[in-house]
Amino acid sequence: MPIVKNVSRAVSQLLQSSGCGCGISIVPVRCIGVSPRQVASDAGFHSVTFSESDHPRVLITGGLGQLGVGLAKLLRKRFGKNNVILSDIRKPADNIFYSGPFIYADILDYKNLREIVVNNRITWLFHYSALLSAVGEANVPLARAVNITGLHNVLDIAAEHNLRLFVPSTIGAFGPTSPRDPTPDLCIQRPRTIYGVSKVHAELMGEYYHYRYGLDFRCLRYPGIISADSQPGGGTTDYAVQIFHDAIKTGKFQCNLKPDTRLPMMYIDDCLKATLEVMEAPAEALTMRTYNISAMSFTPEELAQEVQKHVPELEVTYNVDKVRQAIADSWPMNFDDRNARRDWGWKHDYDLPELVTTMFSFLGSDSRIAQAN
């Protein structure tokens, strides 16, 4: 297959280049394979159901990112430590490696991923492997490979083995022609980033596999996610995490978005709770396969004012990154998540004041925060 070989060669050359300047470790790609299996036209797959005494066997891909470790911890408490396998292509820290099962899994290696699912009797798959918005724009070929080719492998394996599949989507799945305040579940989607395009593709492919083959596909459009457990990873909303680290370390924060840029945001605990809730929701309760979820919406200026209640001496300046600002200006200002609240009872716990207090309780116990208070 010369096309596949050419794409693989291009990605390999790109991986060897150090010119992207993104400052983030790039995912190594062993191969880019086309799925060898084809779903029969008359196939009828159905999600596995579980009794109270039985638990799903879970695999999380891209598990060393912002959400995977927290999700594994939550699911292990609920389903048992050995029923949740975290996977990635990077080496985990000791505390993560020894906290529960971890396995190497490259989503671009179809055969290896399929073996993992079969050998570990996986029934639920959470697919978190992806390059985020700003990083994806710096490395489009790699983002296309990871975000789209990897998704195709996961969809085929999930359909073949009757998995319940969760793939996260994002505010980045909308574009400048989408309604922004609020943005409903169903509206025009014309994103202008490879990350956004790949997520719209994931939404549509997952819905297609559901109606065509009976795949139990479930998807949530996440807002910007804020967590104390991870460093910023290349997303446009990462300023909302960086401000806390800078407030603690230096007392100075430079924001790369305009002060009045309003975006929907969510604390990670709410995000993980919503993810588990939608996966446990009865199939008959779901009126759609992809839902918006939201908790709060704020601007950099509003966040800075709330942070300064804890660190009054924090100095905030603005040095706008044109690429990230253009991305943010094409995204929703507020999410309409009424369908999620109606269908499966979604309800957030954290508003902006609770978010800021919680972040500092994790990050600032022996820092400038303690001194300021």
Residue frames relative to the residue before (quaternion, step in Angstrom):
aa qw qx qy qz dx dy dz
M 1.0000 0.0000 0.0000 0.0000 0.00 0.00 0.00
P 0.2522 -0.8262 0.4805 0.1517 3.62 0.08 1.24
I 0.6146 0.5576 -0.3655 0.4217 3.59 1.03 -0.69
V 0.6603 0.5031 -0.3027 0.4682 3.56 0.92 -0.95
K 0.6528 0.5143 -0.3236 0.4524 3.59 0.97 -0.85
N 0.6514 0.5188 -0.3213 0.4509 3.56 0.98 -0.82
V 0.6521 0.5018 -0.3168 0.4717 3.58 0.97 -0.86
S 0.6455 0.5230 -0.3210 0.4546 3.56 0.96 -0.88
R 0.6534 0.5122 -0.3126 0.4615 3.58 0.99 -0.88
A 0.6515 0.5235 -0.3161 0.4491 3.58 0.99 -0.86
V 0.6591 0.4958 -0.3092 0.4734 3.57 0.97 -0.83
S 0.6364 0.5289 -0.3358 0.4500 3.58 0.98 -0.79
Q 0.6508 0.4999 -0.3184 0.4745 3.58 0.99 -0.81
L 0.6539 0.5240 -0.3131 0.4470 3.54 0.99 -0.84
L 0.6367 0.5331 -0.3255 0.4522 3.56 1.07 -0.78
Q 0.6761 0.4950 -0.2995 0.4562 3.59 1.08 -0.67
S 0.6063 0.5660 -0.3502 0.4353 3.56 1.24 -0.33
S 0.2453 -0.7724 0.5679 0.1439 3.58 -1.06 0.70
G 0.4664 0.7440 -0.3898 0.2776 3.53 1.23 0.34
C 0.5000 0.6760 -0.4460 0.3068 3.62 1.18 -0.06
G 0.2689 -0.8168 0.4802 0.1730 3.59 1.13 -0.56
C 0.4393 0.7234 -0.4518 0.2822 3.58 1.18 0.31
G 0.3849 -0.7652 0.4545 0.2443 3.61 1.21 -0.30
I 0.6391 0.4963 -0.3276 0.4878 3.57 1.22 0.35
S 0.5312 -0.6276 0.4536 0.3437 3.57 -0.99 0.79
I 0.3082 -0.7711 0.5351 0.1552 3.54 -0.77 1.08
V 0.5400 -0.6464 0.4428 0.3073 3.55 -1.02 0.87
P 0.3359 -0.7330 0.5435 0.2333 3.61 -0.72 0.93
V 0.2016 -0.7858 0.5779 0.0886 3.55 -0.96 0.87
R 0.2854 -0.7645 0.5505 0.1760 3.57 -0.65 1.07
C 0.7866 -0.1487 0.1210 0.5870 3.57 0.91 -0.82
I 0.2547 -0.7080 0.6250 0.2080 3.49 -1.30 0.29
G 0.0423 -0.8468 0.5297 -0.0232 3.55 -0.25 1.24
V 0.3708 -0.6623 0.5956 0.2629 3.49 -1.23 0.51
S 0.5271 -0.6548 0.4301 0.3292 3.57 -0.80 0.96
P 0.3706 -0.7580 0.4897 0.2199 3.61 -0.73 0.99
R 0.6763 0.4894 -0.3119 0.4537 3.58 1.12 -0.40
Q 0.1747 -0.7458 0.6321 0.1169 3.51 -1.24 0.51
V 0.4117 -0.7044 0.5187 0.2555 3.56 -0.90 0.91
A 0.4664 -0.6895 0.4756 0.2844 3.55 -0.77 1.00
S 0.5774 -0.6349 0.3940 0.3291 3.54 -1.02 0.81
D 0.7476 0.3609 -0.2181 0.5131 3.59 1.16 -0.50
A 0.3237 0.7699 -0.4969 0.2358 3.56 1.24 0.36
G 0.0650 -0.7851 0.6148 0.0380 3.54 -1.14 0.65
F 0.0095 -0.8284 0.5586 -0.0407 3.58 -0.04 1.29
H 0.0956 -0.7898 0.6043 0.0434 3.55 -1.12 0.66
S 0.5441 -0.6335 0.4434 0.3255 3.55 -1.08 0.76
V 0.4952 -0.6345 0.5052 0.3113 3.55 -1.15 0.69
T 0.2159 -0.7579 0.5993 0.1404 3.58 -1.01 0.77
F 0.2582 -0.7898 0.5457 0.1086 3.56 -1.14 0.63
S 0.3830 -0.6885 0.5652 0.2445 3.53 -1.08 0.76
E 0.6959 -0.4700 0.3261 0.4343 3.57 -1.28 0.18
S 0.7108 0.4498 -0.2630 0.4725 3.61 1.08 -0.65
D 0.6819 0.4398 -0.2705 0.5181 3.57 1.29 -0.14
H 0.1803 -0.7871 0.5830 0.0896 3.56 -1.09 0.71
P 0.5411 -0.5941 0.4662 0.3701 3.57 -1.16 0.47
R 0.3307 -0.6725 0.6168 0.2406 3.53 -1.31 0.43
V 0.1561 -0.8577 0.4899 -0.0010 3.54 -0.36 1.34
L 0.0713 -0.7434 0.6624 0.0593 3.53 -1.18 0.78
I 0.1237 -0.7708 0.6226 0.0532 3.57 -0.96 0.95
T 0.1865 -0.7769 0.5918 0.1070 3.59 -0.64 1.10
G 0.7906 0.2283 -0.1977 0.5326 3.58 -1.13 0.61
G 0.2442 0.8651 -0.4171 0.1338 3.51 1.23 0.58
L 0.6504 0.5165 -0.3335 0.4461 3.61 1.18 -0.21
G 0.4650 0.6640 -0.4497 0.3751 3.57 1.25 0.31
Q 0.8111 -0.3105 0.1932 0.4565 3.53 -1.33 -0.20
L 0.8003 0.3480 -0.1520 0.4640 3.59 0.88 -0.88
G 0.5884 0.6497 -0.3699 0.3080 3.58 1.02 -0.71
V 0.6739 0.4983 -0.3063 0.4513 3.58 0.86 -0.93
G 0.6682 0.4941 -0.2998 0.4685 3.58 0.94 -0.87
L 0.6450 0.5136 -0.3225 0.4650 3.57 1.01 -0.78
A 0.6322 0.5306 -0.3343 0.4550 3.58 0.97 -0.83
K 0.6472 0.5214 -0.3181 0.4562 3.57 0.95 -0.86
L 0.6648 0.5016 -0.2978 0.4667 3.58 0.95 -0.89
L 0.7019 0.4724 -0.2743 0.4571 3.58 0.84 -0.96
R 0.6332 0.5306 -0.3421 0.4477 3.60 1.05 -0.66
K 0.6112 0.5306 -0.3481 0.4730 3.56 1.10 -0.63
R 0.7261 0.4488 -0.2415 0.4616 3.56 0.99 -0.81
F 0.8205 0.2717 -0.1010 0.4927 3.59 0.86 -0.96
G 0.6059 -0.5395 0.3684 0.4540 3.59 1.25 -0.21
K 0.6197 -0.6136 0.3601 0.3312 3.52 -0.99 0.95
N 0.7584 0.4217 -0.2172 0.4469 3.58 0.81 -1.01
N 0.6071 0.5671 -0.3532 0.4301 3.59 1.24 -0.04
V 0.7105 0.3887 -0.2387 0.5359 3.60 1.29 -0.05
I 0.1016 -0.8056 0.5835 0.0094 3.56 -0.56 1.22
L 0.2289 -0.7506 0.6098 0.1114 3.53 -0.79 1.10
S 0.0043 0.8143 -0.5802 0.0147 3.59 -0.96 0.79
D 0.1200 0.7509 -0.6443 0.0817 3.52 -1.29 0.52
I 0.4617 -0.6491 0.5044 0.3333 3.60 -1.28 -0.10
R 0.6024 0.5242 -0.3624 0.4806 3.56 1.29 0.17
K 0.5497 -0.5971 0.4718 0.3444 3.55 -1.28 0.39
P 0.3389 -0.7646 0.5086 0.2045 3.62 -0.67 1.02
A 0.5654 -0.5546 0.4776 0.3803 3.53 -1.26 0.40
D 0.6733 -0.5237 0.3363 0.3991 3.57 -1.19 0.55
N 0.6717 0.5118 -0.3200 0.4294 3.58 0.88 -0.90
I 0.6548 0.4858 -0.3098 0.4891 3.58 1.11 -0.62
F 0.6521 0.5360 -0.3187 0.4311 3.57 0.92 -0.91
Y 0.7597 0.3843 -0.2025 0.4839 3.58 0.93 -0.88
S 0.5578 0.6232 -0.3921 0.3830 3.62 1.23 0.00
G 0.7832 -0.1652 0.1217 0.5870 3.59 1.26 -0.27
P 0.7484 -0.4119 0.2583 0.4511 3.58 -1.26 0.14
F 0.0082 0.7685 -0.6391 0.0298 3.54 -1.00 0.96
I 0.0093 -0.8043 0.5931 -0.0351 3.56 -1.01 0.84
Y 0.4722 -0.6322 0.5270 0.3157 3.55 -1.18 0.59
A 0.1294 0.7810 -0.6016 0.1069 3.59 -0.85 0.98
D 0.1366 -0.7726 0.6190 0.0357 3.53 -0.73 1.16
I 0.3585 -0.7741 0.4780 0.2090 3.59 -0.44 1.16
L 0.6306 0.5152 -0.3430 0.4683 3.59 1.24 -0.24
D 0.6246 0.4723 -0.3332 0.5252 3.58 1.31 -0.03
Y 0.2717 -0.8197 0.4827 0.1458 3.56 0.12 1.33
K 0.6799 0.5078 -0.3053 0.4319 3.59 0.81 -0.98
N 0.6681 0.5018 -0.3030 0.4583 3.57 0.90 -0.91
L 0.6592 0.5066 -0.3109 0.4606 3.58 0.94 -0.88
R 0.6393 0.5237 -0.3178 0.4647 3.57 1.01 -0.82
E 0.6397 0.5250 -0.3219 0.4599 3.60 0.98 -0.81
I 0.6309 0.5349 -0.3322 0.4533 3.57 1.00 -0.81
V 0.6590 0.5095 -0.3029 0.4630 3.57 0.91 -0.93
V 0.6940 0.4732 -0.2783 0.4658 3.59 0.89 -0.94
N 0.7182 0.4766 -0.2698 0.4292 3.59 0.72 -1.05
N 0.7525 0.3622 -0.2033 0.5111 3.59 1.11 -0.64
R 0.4073 -0.7505 0.4450 0.2701 3.59 1.33 0.25
I 0.1205 0.8323 -0.5269 0.1234 3.56 0.97 0.94
T 0.1194 -0.7979 0.5879 0.0591 3.58 -1.05 0.81
W 0.7445 0.2112 -0.1578 0.6133 3.60 1.25 -0.48
L 0.0542 -0.7915 0.6082 0.0261 3.56 -1.02 0.82
F 0.1348 -0.7592 0.6343 0.0555 3.55 -0.86 1.06
H 0.1531 -0.8340 0.5289 0.0350 3.56 -0.42 1.25
Y 0.0221 0.8427 -0.5331 0.0720 3.59 -0.08 1.33
S 0.4644 0.6877 -0.4558 0.3220 3.61 1.19 -0.04
A 0.3491 0.7103 -0.5519 0.2627 3.59 -0.69 1.10
L 0.3607 -0.6555 0.6059 0.2705 3.53 -1.34 0.37
L 0.4175 -0.7434 0.4720 0.2245 3.57 -0.78 1.04
S 0.8059 -0.3896 0.1829 0.4065 3.52 -1.39 0.22
A 0.7551 0.3890 -0.2393 0.4703 3.61 0.50 -1.13
V 0.6465 0.5063 -0.3174 0.4743 3.60 0.99 -0.79
G 0.6405 0.5400 -0.3192 0.4430 3.57 1.00 -0.81
E 0.6532 0.5063 -0.3167 0.4655 3.58 1.02 -0.75
A 0.6561 0.4997 -0.3069 0.4750 3.59 1.15 -0.56
N 0.7940 0.1606 -0.0450 0.5845 3.57 1.21 -0.46
V 0.0795 -0.8642 0.4961 0.0261 3.57 0.62 1.17
P 0.6600 0.5056 -0.3513 0.4306 3.67 0.78 -0.80
L 0.6677 0.4846 -0.3079 0.4739 3.57 0.95 -0.82
A 0.6316 0.5258 -0.3311 0.4636 3.60 1.00 -0.80
R 0.6406 0.5209 -0.3245 0.4616 3.57 0.99 -0.81
A 0.6623 0.5067 -0.3068 0.4588 3.58 0.96 -0.85
V 0.7244 0.4418 -0.2541 0.4643 3.57 0.73 -1.08
N 0.7555 0.4378 -0.2283 0.4306 3.58 0.73 -1.08
I 0.7710 0.3365 -0.1859 0.5077 3.61 1.05 -0.65
T 0.6962 0.4370 -0.2890 0.4908 3.61 0.74 -0.97
G 0.6412 0.5226 -0.3220 0.4606 3.58 0.98 -0.80
L 0.6260 0.5360 -0.3303 0.4602 3.57 1.02 -0.79
H 0.6490 0.5237 -0.3286 0.4434 3.60 0.89 -0.87
N 0.6307 0.5221 -0.3337 0.4672 3.58 0.99 -0.76
V 0.6749 0.5000 -0.2905 0.4583 3.56 0.90 -0.94
L 0.6432 0.5259 -0.3255 0.4513 3.60 0.94 -0.83
D 0.6764 0.4985 -0.2999 0.4517 3.56 0.87 -0.92
I 0.6692 0.4901 -0.2979 0.4725 3.57 0.94 -0.89
A 0.6493 0.5199 -0.3198 0.4537 3.58 0.97 -0.83
A 0.6644 0.4944 -0.3054 0.4699 3.58 0.97 -0.82
E 0.6690 0.5202 -0.3067 0.4334 3.56 0.89 -0.93
H 0.8003 0.3018 -0.1288 0.5019 3.59 0.96 -0.89
N 0.5183 -0.7027 0.3913 0.2906 3.58 1.19 0.61
L 0.2835 0.7788 -0.5116 0.2268 3.58 0.96 0.84
R 0.3621 -0.6219 0.6265 0.2994 3.50 -1.35 0.31
L 0.1197 -0.8451 0.5210 -0.0068 3.56 -0.47 1.26
F 0.0929 -0.7658 0.6347 0.0453 3.53 -0.99 0.98
V 0.0056 0.7644 -0.6442 0.0278 3.54 -0.93 1.02
P 0.3302 -0.7573 0.5198 0.2172 3.63 -0.61 1.01
S 0.1644 -0.7290 0.6496 0.1398 3.52 -1.22 0.60
T 0.3861 -0.7500 0.5237 0.1197 3.58 -1.26 -0.08
I 0.6194 -0.4930 0.4440 0.4196 3.54 -1.30 0.20
G 0.5976 0.5948 -0.3446 0.4127 3.57 1.20 -0.52
A 0.5410 0.6158 -0.4076 0.4024 3.61 1.25 -0.10
F 0.6495 0.4612 -0.3185 0.5138 3.58 1.29 -0.07
G 0.2502 -0.7825 0.5568 0.1226 3.55 -1.24 0.40
P 0.7659 -0.4025 0.2487 0.4353 3.59 -1.28 -0.05
T 0.6817 0.4579 -0.3017 0.4843 3.62 1.18 -0.34
S 0.5159 0.6118 -0.4292 0.4187 3.60 1.26 0.07
P 0.5298 -0.5789 0.4872 0.3831 3.60 -1.12 0.50
R 0.2709 -0.8292 0.4785 0.1004 3.57 -0.78 1.04
D 0.8282 0.1437 -0.0345 0.5406 3.61 1.06 -0.52
P 0.4333 -0.5041 -0.6802 0.3090 1.52 0.19 2.52
T 0.4538 -0.6438 0.5400 0.2969 3.54 -1.39 0.15
P 0.2818 -0.7852 0.5250 0.1686 3.64 -0.53 1.09
D 0.6917 -0.4602 0.3488 0.4337 3.56 -1.31 0.15
L 0.7978 0.2068 -0.0776 0.5610 3.56 0.90 -0.95
C 0.3436 0.6935 -0.5695 0.2769 3.54 -0.59 1.19
I 0.6999 -0.4308 0.3274 0.4663 3.58 -1.23 -0.02
Q 0.0754 -0.7839 0.6163 0.0098 3.58 -1.00 0.90
R 0.1787 0.7655 -0.5962 0.1631 3.56 -0.47 1.21
P 0.0387 -0.8374 0.5451 0.0061 3.62 0.50 1.17
R 0.3030 -0.7625 0.5516 0.1502 3.55 -1.26 0.52
T 0.6099 0.4539 -0.3939 0.5166 3.55 1.12 0.71
I 0.5761 -0.5779 0.4362 0.3793 3.58 -1.15 0.53
Y 0.5863 0.5648 -0.3633 0.4531 3.59 1.12 -0.61
G 0.6909 0.4727 -0.2798 0.4700 3.58 0.84 -0.96
V 0.6393 0.5225 -0.3227 0.4628 3.57 0.96 -0.87
S 0.6708 0.4957 -0.3075 0.4580 3.59 0.91 -0.86
K 0.6629 0.4983 -0.3175 0.4598 3.60 1.05 -0.63
V 0.6028 0.5101 -0.3614 0.4958 3.61 1.06 -0.62
H 0.6194 0.5419 -0.3274 0.4644 3.56 1.03 -0.83
A 0.6608 0.5074 -0.3056 0.4611 3.59 0.95 -0.89
E 0.6351 0.5322 -0.3287 0.4532 3.59 0.95 -0.85
L 0.7171 0.4576 -0.2555 0.4594 3.56 0.82 -1.03
M 0.6557 0.4992 -0.3188 0.4683 3.59 0.97 -0.77
G 0.6446 0.5156 -0.3244 0.4621 3.57 1.00 -0.78
E 0.6544 0.4933 -0.3092 0.4825 3.57 0.98 -0.83
Y 0.6334 0.5289 -0.3314 0.4574 3.59 1.01 -0.79
Y 0.6711 0.4865 -0.3033 0.4701 3.59 0.87 -0.91
H 0.6097 0.5476 -0.3549 0.4499 3.59 1.09 -0.63
Y 0.7492 0.3942 -0.2243 0.4826 3.58 0.76 -1.01
R 0.6913 0.4798 -0.2857 0.4586 3.60 1.07 -0.65
Y 0.8330 0.1817 -0.0478 0.5204 3.58 0.90 -0.94
G 0.5262 -0.6544 0.4100 0.3559 3.60 1.21 -0.05
L 0.3282 0.7515 -0.5120 0.2557 3.62 1.19 0.34
D 0.3515 -0.7247 0.5541 0.2103 3.58 -0.90 0.94
F 0.0569 0.8186 -0.5568 0.1292 3.53 0.28 1.38
R 0.0036 0.7900 -0.6119 0.0378 3.57 -0.93 0.96
C 0.0177 -0.8178 0.5699 -0.0780 3.55 -0.90 0.96
L 0.0987 -0.7627 0.6365 0.0578 3.55 -1.12 0.79
R 0.3238 -0.6990 0.5968 0.2244 3.54 -1.08 0.76
Y 0.2400 -0.7919 0.5510 0.1084 3.54 -0.40 1.28
P 0.3701 -0.6444 0.6054 0.2852 3.55 -1.21 0.51
G 0.7118 -0.3482 0.3081 0.5265 3.60 -1.16 -0.40
I 0.2229 -0.7987 0.5499 0.1000 3.59 -0.78 1.04
I 0.1610 -0.7953 0.5827 0.0444 3.56 -0.84 1.07
S 0.0644 0.8082 -0.5745 0.1128 3.53 -0.74 1.14
A 0.3944 -0.7105 0.5343 0.2327 3.55 -1.13 0.71
D 0.6241 0.6005 -0.3174 0.3863 3.57 1.25 -0.37
S 0.7915 0.2576 -0.1334 0.5380 3.60 1.16 -0.32
Q 0.4899 -0.6278 0.5193 0.3101 3.51 -1.28 0.46
P 0.6417 -0.5023 0.3929 0.4262 3.61 -1.18 0.40
G 0.1978 -0.8430 0.4985 0.0416 3.56 -0.90 1.01
G 0.7550 -0.4137 0.2289 0.4542 3.61 1.07 0.55
G 0.5230 0.6364 -0.4168 0.3845 3.58 1.22 0.29
T 0.6100 -0.5763 0.4052 0.3627 3.55 -1.21 0.50
T 0.7040 0.4463 -0.2659 0.4843 3.61 1.10 -0.58
D 0.4075 0.7575 -0.4461 0.2473 3.60 1.24 0.06
Y 0.4771 0.6576 -0.4540 0.3659 3.60 1.19 -0.23
A 0.6560 0.5446 -0.3031 0.4255 3.56 1.09 -0.77
V 0.6395 0.4327 -0.3239 0.5467 3.58 1.31 -0.06
Q 0.6494 0.5560 -0.3145 0.4125 3.56 0.93 -0.93
I 0.6051 0.5889 -0.3631 0.3938 3.60 0.98 -0.75
F 0.6583 0.5061 -0.3207 0.4556 3.60 1.00 -0.73
H 0.6517 0.5039 -0.3186 0.4689 3.59 0.94 -0.83
D 0.6863 0.4804 -0.2897 0.4629 3.58 0.92 -0.87
A 0.6140 0.5502 -0.3494 0.4451 3.57 1.03 -0.73
I 0.6891 0.4764 -0.2694 0.4750 3.57 1.02 -0.82
K 0.7496 0.4416 -0.2280 0.4372 3.58 0.83 -1.02
T 0.8520 0.1438 -0.0173 0.5032 3.57 0.79 -1.02
G 0.3808 -0.7204 0.4943 0.3028 3.57 1.14 -0.52
K 0.6928 0.3931 -0.2716 0.5401 3.58 1.27 0.27
F 0.0180 -0.8061 0.5911 -0.0223 3.58 -0.89 0.92
Q 0.1305 -0.7699 0.6218 0.0600 3.54 -0.93 0.99
C 0.2243 -0.8023 0.5458 0.0900 3.57 -0.54 1.21
N 0.3150 -0.7724 0.5224 0.1769 3.58 -0.97 0.86
L 0.6488 0.4265 -0.3381 0.5318 3.58 1.27 0.37
K 0.6089 -0.5443 0.4220 0.3936 3.58 -1.22 0.39
P 0.6094 -0.6123 0.3570 0.3555 3.60 -1.02 0.71
D 0.7410 0.4025 -0.2297 0.4859 3.63 1.13 -0.54
T 0.3937 0.7219 -0.4783 0.3085 3.60 1.22 0.43
R 0.1294 -0.8238 0.5505 0.0400 3.58 -0.28 1.26
L 0.0642 0.7859 -0.6091 0.0852 3.54 -0.89 1.04
P 0.4979 -0.6326 0.4870 0.3387 3.62 -1.12 0.53
M 0.0678 -0.8048 0.5894 -0.0178 3.55 -0.99 0.91
M 0.0782 -0.7879 0.6103 0.0257 3.55 -1.30 0.36
Y 0.4250 -0.6623 0.5492 0.2811 3.56 -1.10 0.70
I 0.6259 -0.6115 0.3361 0.3483 3.56 -0.98 0.88
D 0.6171 0.5539 -0.3645 0.4238 3.62 0.99 -0.70
D 0.6358 0.5056 -0.3223 0.4860 3.58 1.05 -0.73
C 0.6364 0.5427 -0.3210 0.4443 3.57 0.99 -0.86
L 0.6938 0.4684 -0.2774 0.4714 3.57 0.85 -0.96
K 0.6219 0.5365 -0.3397 0.4582 3.56 1.04 -0.74
A 0.6571 0.5091 -0.3086 0.4624 3.59 0.92 -0.90
T 0.6419 0.5406 -0.3217 0.4384 3.57 1.00 -0.85
L 0.6751 0.4703 -0.2921 0.4875 3.57 0.92 -0.87
E 0.6530 0.5343 -0.3227 0.4290 3.59 0.93 -0.85
V 0.6890 0.4623 -0.3023 0.4693 3.59 0.88 -0.85
M 0.6382 0.5162 -0.3375 0.4608 3.61 1.09 -0.56
E 0.7101 0.4357 -0.2569 0.4897 3.58 1.10 -0.63
A 0.4898 0.6805 -0.4297 0.3352 3.59 1.22 -0.27
P 0.5264 -0.6155 0.4676 0.3541 3.62 -0.98 0.71
A 0.5725 -0.6252 0.4065 0.3408 3.56 -0.94 0.89
E 0.6648 0.5249 -0.3104 0.4315 3.58 1.00 -0.79
A 0.6136 0.5531 -0.3522 0.4400 3.62 1.22 -0.31
L 0.6444 0.5441 -0.3150 0.4353 3.58 1.19 -0.49
T 0.2036 -0.7958 0.5621 0.0966 3.57 -0.65 1.11
M 0.7689 0.1383 -0.1076 0.6148 3.58 1.32 -0.10
R 0.5051 -0.6687 0.4653 0.2848 3.54 -1.26 0.28
T 0.7641 0.2359 -0.1465 0.5823 3.60 1.22 -0.37
Y 0.0659 -0.8166 0.5733 -0.0146 3.58 -0.73 1.10
N 0.4186 -0.6081 0.6049 0.2985 3.53 -1.30 0.50
I 0.0118 0.7455 -0.6633 -0.0643 3.56 -1.22 0.50
S 0.0168 -0.8076 0.5883 -0.0380 3.55 -1.05 0.77
A 0.1830 -0.7702 0.6005 0.1130 3.53 -1.31 0.38
M 0.7883 -0.1065 0.1279 0.5923 3.59 0.82 -1.03
S 0.1459 -0.7561 0.6267 0.1198 3.55 -1.30 0.18
F 0.1333 0.8027 -0.5684 0.1218 3.58 -0.75 1.02
T 0.4462 -0.6549 0.5438 0.2763 3.54 -1.39 0.21
P 0.6561 -0.4820 0.3765 0.4421 3.63 -1.19 0.23
E 0.6419 0.5296 -0.3273 0.4476 3.58 0.99 -0.78
E 0.6646 0.4936 -0.3041 0.4715 3.60 0.94 -0.86
L 0.6418 0.5058 -0.3257 0.4756 3.58 1.00 -0.76
A 0.6474 0.5250 -0.3230 0.4483 3.59 0.91 -0.88
Q 0.6436 0.5225 -0.3241 0.4558 3.59 0.97 -0.81
E 0.6628 0.4897 -0.3077 0.4755 3.59 1.01 -0.77
V 0.6402 0.5157 -0.3211 0.4702 3.58 1.04 -0.77
Q 0.6602 0.5249 -0.3067 0.4410 3.60 1.01 -0.79
K 0.5230 0.5912 -0.4263 0.4419 3.58 1.23 -0.12
H 0.7059 0.4051 -0.2405 0.5289 3.57 1.21 -0.53
V 0.7744 0.1376 -0.0719 0.6134 3.59 1.09 -0.72
P 0.1921 -0.8414 0.4911 0.1179 3.61 0.27 1.22
E 0.6939 0.4888 -0.2860 0.4447 3.59 1.07 -0.64
L 0.3913 0.7332 -0.4801 0.2808 3.62 1.22 0.04
E 0.2045 -0.7676 0.5995 0.0972 3.56 -0.85 1.07
V 0.0951 -0.8076 0.5820 0.0086 3.57 -0.72 1.12
T 0.0129 0.7727 -0.6339 0.0302 3.56 -0.88 1.01
Y 0.3148 -0.7531 0.5545 0.1620 3.54 -1.30 0.37
N 0.0381 0.7548 -0.6515 0.0658 3.53 -0.88 1.08
V 0.2111 -0.8574 0.4570 0.1072 3.55 0.26 1.33
D 0.2826 -0.7164 0.6207 0.1473 3.52 -0.96 1.02
K 0.4226 -0.7512 0.4448 0.2434 3.59 -0.45 1.22
V 0.6460 0.5232 -0.3278 0.4488 3.58 0.99 -0.79
R 0.7054 0.4479 -0.2742 0.4759 3.58 0.80 -0.97
Q 0.6332 0.5293 -0.3437 0.4480 3.59 1.00 -0.72
A 0.6421 0.5148 -0.3242 0.4664 3.59 0.98 -0.81
I 0.6262 0.5205 -0.3323 0.4758 3.57 1.05 -0.75
A 0.6813 0.4985 -0.2919 0.4495 3.58 0.82 -1.00
D 0.6625 0.5201 -0.3052 0.4444 3.59 1.01 -0.81
S 0.6776 0.4649 -0.2974 0.4861 3.59 1.22 -0.31
W 0.6240 0.5660 -0.3225 0.4316 3.57 1.30 -0.14
P 0.6591 -0.5080 0.3733 0.4101 3.61 -1.25 0.32
M 0.3785 -0.6856 0.5723 0.2431 3.53 -1.26 0.57
N 0.7761 0.0269 0.0043 0.6300 3.55 1.18 -0.69
F 0.3250 -0.7308 0.5707 0.1862 3.55 -1.10 0.77
D 0.2656 -0.6997 0.6371 0.1842 3.56 -1.11 0.74
D 0.0325 0.8320 -0.5503 0.0617 3.59 -0.34 1.22
R 0.2050 0.8213 -0.5090 0.1560 3.58 1.12 0.63
N 0.6338 0.5441 -0.3489 0.4249 3.61 0.99 -0.69
A 0.6442 0.5047 -0.3235 0.4750 3.59 1.00 -0.75
R 0.6634 0.5000 -0.3063 0.4648 3.58 0.97 -0.82
R 0.6786 0.4795 -0.2858 0.4775 3.58 1.09 -0.68
D 0.7454 0.4607 -0.2485 0.4128 3.59 0.73 -1.06
W 0.8420 0.0553 -0.0035 0.5367 3.60 0.78 -0.90
G 0.6217 -0.6457 0.3101 0.3169 3.54 1.17 0.70
W 0.2150 0.7994 -0.5350 0.1692 3.59 1.08 0.63
K 0.1281 0.7625 -0.6246 0.1098 3.56 -1.02 0.92
H 0.3057 -0.7729 0.5262 0.1798 3.59 -0.70 1.05
D 0.3717 -0.7353 0.5319 0.1954 3.57 -1.27 0.48
Y 0.7710 0.3715 -0.1678 0.4893 3.60 1.09 -0.69
D 0.1177 -0.7300 0.6702 0.0648 3.52 -0.97 1.03
L 0.7771 -0.3874 0.2156 0.4467 3.58 -1.28 0.09
P 0.6780 0.4749 -0.3358 0.4494 3.69 0.71 -0.82
E 0.6585 0.4975 -0.3122 0.4705 3.60 0.96 -0.84
L 0.6105 0.5615 -0.3407 0.4427 3.56 1.06 -0.78
V 0.7037 0.4698 -0.2775 0.4550 3.59 0.75 -1.05
T 0.6500 0.5155 -0.3188 0.4584 3.59 0.91 -0.86
T 0.6682 0.5034 -0.2965 0.4605 3.57 0.96 -0.88
M 0.6374 0.5282 -0.3341 0.4506 3.59 0.94 -0.82
F 0.6977 0.4612 -0.2820 0.4701 3.58 0.87 -0.89
S 0.6014 0.5542 -0.3696 0.4411 3.59 1.08 -0.56
F 0.6757 0.4626 -0.2838 0.4989 3.58 1.16 -0.59
L 0.7952 0.3781 -0.1626 0.4451 3.56 0.86 -0.98
G 0.8176 0.3694 -0.1279 0.4229 3.57 1.02 -0.74
S 0.2507 0.8196 -0.4961 0.1392 3.59 1.11 0.46
D 0.8080 0.1417 -0.0677 0.5679 3.60 1.01 -0.76
S 0.5205 0.6575 -0.3765 0.3939 3.53 1.08 0.73
R 0.7958 -0.2484 0.2301 0.5020 3.50 -1.28 -0.54
I 0.5808 0.5943 -0.3786 0.4076 3.59 1.12 -0.59
A 0.6559 0.5003 -0.3064 0.4750 3.55 0.92 -0.92
Q 0.6483 0.5109 -0.3193 0.4656 3.58 0.98 -0.81
A 0.6675 0.5136 -0.3064 0.4436 3.57 0.94 -0.89
N 0.6980 0.4648 -0.2751 0.4702 3.55 1.01 -0.79
